[in-house]
Amino acid sequence: MKANQALVDLLSKIAQQKKATPAQIALAWLLAQKPWIVPIPGTTKLARLEENIGAVAVELTPDNIREIESAASKITVQGARYPEELQKLVGR
C-alpha cells in the first residue's frame, strides 16, 4: 500500500478540488479514456453504489487527466489484486 500512496494522494487532491471522492475521480478517469471503456465496480453497499454513480457527474479537465496519467506513469503499482488464496479461485 505504501508504494501506491503517491497515486492515492493525487486522486485525493483532485477529489478535494472537485468535491468528489477519490473513487469517483478514479472512475471518472476511466470513463474519460474511451467511449467503450465501462468500469464495473462491485459493491454490496447502497451508499457505495450511489457514490460510484456520482462519478458520471465529475468533469475532469484535460489538465486533470494529464496530471493523473503523468503521476501514474511514474509509479509502478504494486501488490496483487487478490490475496493468493482468492486468486486461485479466479477464472475457474
C-alpha positions as CSV (number, residue, x, y, z in Angstrom):
1,M,0.0,0.0,0.0
2,K,2.8,2.4,0.8
3,A,4.3,2.0,-2.7
4,N,1.0,3.1,-4.2
5,Q,0.3,6.0,-1.8
6,A,1.5,8.8,-4.3
7,L,-1.2,7.9,-6.7
8,V,-3.8,7.7,-3.9
9,D,-2.7,11.1,-2.7
10,L,-3.0,12.7,-6.2
11,L,-6.5,11.3,-6.6
12,S,-7.4,12.6,-3.1
13,K,-6.1,16.1,-4.0
14,I,-8.1,16.2,-7.2
15,A,-11.2,14.8,-5.4
16,Q,-11.0,17.7,-2.9
17,Q,-10.8,20.2,-5.7
18,K,-13.8,18.6,-7.4
19,K,-15.8,18.0,-4.2
20,A,-15.8,14.3,-5.0
21,T,-14.3,11.1,-3.6
22,P,-11.1,9.5,-4.7
23,A,-13.1,6.6,-6.0
24,Q,-15.2,8.9,-8.1
25,I,-12.1,10.5,-9.6
26,A,-10.7,7.1,-10.5
27,L,-14.0,6.1,-12.1
28,A,-14.3,9.5,-13.9
29,W,-10.8,9.0,-15.2
30,L,-11.7,5.6,-16.6
31,L,-14.8,7.0,-18.2
32,A,-12.7,9.7,-19.9
33,Q,-10.4,7.2,-21.6
34,K,-12.5,5.9,-24.5
35,P,-16.3,5.7,-25.0
36,W,-16.2,1.9,-25.0
37,I,-14.4,1.6,-21.6
38,V,-17.1,0.9,-19.0
39,P,-15.9,0.4,-15.4
40,I,-17.9,-2.2,-13.5
41,P,-17.2,-1.6,-9.8
42,G,-18.6,-4.1,-7.4
43,T,-20.2,-3.3,-4.1
44,T,-22.7,-4.7,-1.7
45,K,-23.5,-1.3,-0.1
46,L,-26.1,1.1,-1.5
47,A,-24.1,4.2,-0.4
48,R,-21.1,2.9,-2.4
49,L,-23.3,2.3,-5.5
50,E,-24.6,5.9,-5.2
51,E,-21.1,7.1,-4.8
52,N,-20.0,5.2,-7.9
53,I,-22.9,6.5,-10.0
54,G,-21.9,10.0,-8.9
55,A,-18.6,9.6,-10.9
56,V,-20.6,10.3,-14.1
57,A,-21.2,13.9,-12.9
58,V,-17.5,14.5,-12.2
59,E,-15.9,16.6,-15.0
60,L,-12.2,16.1,-15.3
61,T,-10.3,18.8,-17.2
62,P,-7.6,17.9,-19.8
63,D,-5.1,19.1,-17.2
64,N,-6.6,16.7,-14.5
65,I,-6.3,13.8,-16.9
66,R,-2.7,14.7,-17.8
67,E,-1.9,15.1,-14.2
68,I,-3.3,11.6,-13.3
69,E,-1.6,10.0,-16.3
70,S,1.7,11.7,-15.6
71,A,1.6,10.5,-11.9
72,A,0.5,7.0,-12.9
73,S,3.4,6.7,-15.4
74,K,5.9,7.4,-12.7
75,I,4.5,4.8,-10.3
76,T,4.8,1.1,-10.5
77,V,1.6,0.0,-8.9
78,Q,2.5,-2.9,-6.5
79,G,0.5,-5.6,-5.0
80,A,-1.8,-8.3,-6.2
81,R,-5.4,-7.7,-6.9
82,Y,-6.5,-10.5,-4.6
83,P,-4.8,-12.4,-1.8
84,E,-3.1,-15.6,-3.1
85,E,-5.8,-17.9,-1.8
86,L,-8.6,-15.9,-3.5
87,Q,-6.6,-15.5,-6.7
88,K,-6.7,-19.3,-7.1
89,L,-10.5,-19.1,-7.4
90,V,-10.4,-16.5,-10.3
91,G,-11.1,-17.8,-13.8
92,R,-12.4,-21.2,-12.8
